[in-house]
Amino acid sequence: MASAGWRTTDRIDVLICNDDMVGHFAMDRIEVDRETDKALIDYVNTKCFGG
């Protein structure tokens, strides 16, 4: 199922956090050329509950 106007054939850059130990999963679209180290750290700290 496509969301936010994306087609299933579109390629997009995403961040993925998959913590199999506690069952949390997160996936968010990003713009690679605008991503900072701090943004990645914040993503991990808020979405990846296991750290």
Summary of the structure (lengths in Angstrom):
residues: 51
radius of gyration: 12.6
end to end distance: 29.4
largest distance: 32.9
contacts: 87
relative contact order: 0.23
helix: 27%
strand: 24%
